[in-house]
Amino acid sequence: MYQIAIKMLMGDRAKYVGLLLGIAFTAFLVTFALSYFAGFMTRGFALISENSSADVWVMDPAVSSTEMTINMPSSALGRIRSVKGVNYAVPMSLSDITARFPNGHFQTFQMIGVDDATLAGAPVLTDGRLPEVLHTPYSVIVDPGGTSDKLQTPKAPRDQWPFDGAHLDVPTRGLAFGDELLVNDHRVIVAGLSQTIPRFPPRPLLYTAFSNTIRLFPSESRRLTFVLVKAQKGISPHQLAKRIQQQTGLRARTTADFKE
């Protein structure tokens, strides 16, 4: 019976080839869709995964993800720290900025401002340096964030910050320690490189100390996007999140809930 079926199937070569191509294409689409979904689910909350030591994330009541945010007043940090059960609470700033390379090219970055004292949220550097490099004013750590060939600076010194206009079509290389970028008319120094979890959608990342965000954008009155909270021993994250929300009026979510 099976032999007859196989002979009938292979008897018409055109239909047989078409069937194989259809099965192969369907399998490709299913695999692609699953891979895309898996990438979206893991990269969509990359920032949360990188800060797994935080038990609770506190944010403006209207914020529901790390992709669509609005900043809180700086006084929110003190109010959160005063809640009973908080072991420590550190600030984090998120903003989209445009940085100019020495040859005139520009690139949009997501700037992540981390706590000056603890450097909670700073990435691991690929060159072996410590995150403490961010304690230097105007120092930054750059990360491709899932992109490729976006962090390019001119090779030749004569093409860096030229006086005769932009040198756009010149040989370039990847950013390295000691290179400079221009952010809001301030020169910042690349103090390190990192390779964190790729973002979705992909975009380059620029890490710096929270105090540096104030130096770079002094006119902005609100820079506090998230507060990362660690619960005291014996206090559950859900219990603490509920307490923070009741006492401050801000939105507080556990790390696990924020990923959903």
C-alpha positions, 0 to 999 in steps of 0.5 A, spaced: 500 500 500 505 504 501 509 503 495 503 504 491 502 511 494 509 513 493 509 511 486 503 515 485 506 521 489 513 521 485 509 519 478 508 526 477 515 530 478 512 537 478 507 536 483 512 532 487 517 537 487 512 542 488 510 538 495 517 538 497 518 546 496 512 547 500 513 543 506 520 546 506 518 553 505 512 552 511 518 549 515 522 555 514 516 560 516 514 556 522 522 556 524 523 564 523 516 566 526 518 562 533 525 565 532 523 572 531 518 571 537 523 568 542 528 574 540 522 579 541 521 576 548 528 576 550 531 582 547 524 586 549 526 586 557 534 586 556 534 592 561 531 588 566 535 582 565 541 585 566 539 588 573 536 582 576 539 584 583 533 589 583 527 586 587 522 592 585 522 597 579 519 603 581 516 608 575 511 613 573 504 610 574 503 611 566 509 607 564 508 599 563 515 597 559 522 600 558 521 602 551 515 607 553 517 611 559 517 618 562 521 621 567 519 622 575 521 628 579 528 627 583 524 627 590 521 620 588 528 617 590 527 620 597 520 618 598 522 611 595 528 610 600 523 612 606 518 606 605 519 601 610 522 594 608 527 598 603 534 595 603 537 600 598 534 604 592 538 607 586 536 611 580 536 610 573 535 614 567 533 613 560 533 617 554 534 617 547 540 622 545 544 624 538 551 623 538 556 626 533 562 622 531 569 626 530 568 626 522 561 629 522 557 622 522 551 622 527 548 616 531 542 615 535 543 612 542 539 610 548 543 613 554 543 609 560 545 613 567 546 609 572 547 610 580 554 614 581 555 610 588 554 603 586 554 603 579 548 599 579 546 597 572 553 598 569 555 593 564 561 588 564 566 591 560 569 587 554 576 589 555 577 587 562 576 594 565 572 596 571 565 600 571 569 605 576 571 608 569 564 612 569 566 615 576 571 620 571 566 626 569 564 625 561 566 618 561 561 613 557 561 606 556 558 604 549 555 598 546 552 596 540 546 594 542 544 588 537 547 593 531 553 592 527 557 597 524 554 603 527 560 605 532 565 607 527 570 613 528 575 615 522 582 612 522 586 618 520 587 623 526 586 629 520 579 626 519 577 627 527 574 634 528 576 637 522 576 645 521 574 644 513 567 641 514 565 634 515 569 628 513 564 623 511 567 618 506 573 617 509 576 610 512 573 608 519 574 603 525 570 601 531 570 605 537 576 604 542 578 606 549 580 614 549 575 616 543 571 622 543 564 623 541 560 630 541 553 629 546 549 636 546 556 640 545 560 636 550 565 632 548 565 625 552 570 620 552 569 612 551 572 609 557 570 602 555 566 597 551 561 592 553 557 587 549 550 586 553 544 583 551 542 585 544 536 590 544 529 589 540 529 594 536 536 594 536 540 600 537 547 603 540 547 604 548 551 609 551 552 608 559 554 613 563 554 616 571 547 619 573 551 625 575 554 625 567 547 626 565 546 632 569 552 635 566 550 633 559 543 636 559 543 641 565 536 644 562 532 638 563 529 638 570 527 631 570 532 625 569 529 620 574 526 614 569 526 608 574 528 607 581 531 600 582 529 597 589 532 591 593 528 589 599 530 588 606 531 580 608 524 577 610 520 582 606 517 579 599 518 583 593 510 583 592 509 585 599 514 591 598 512 593 591 505 594 594 507 598 600 511 603 595 505 603 591 501 605 596 505 610 600 508 614 594 503 613 588 508 611 583 508 604 580 512 599 583 513 592 580 517 586 581 522 584 576 518 578 575 512 582 573 515 587 569 518 582 564 511 580 563 
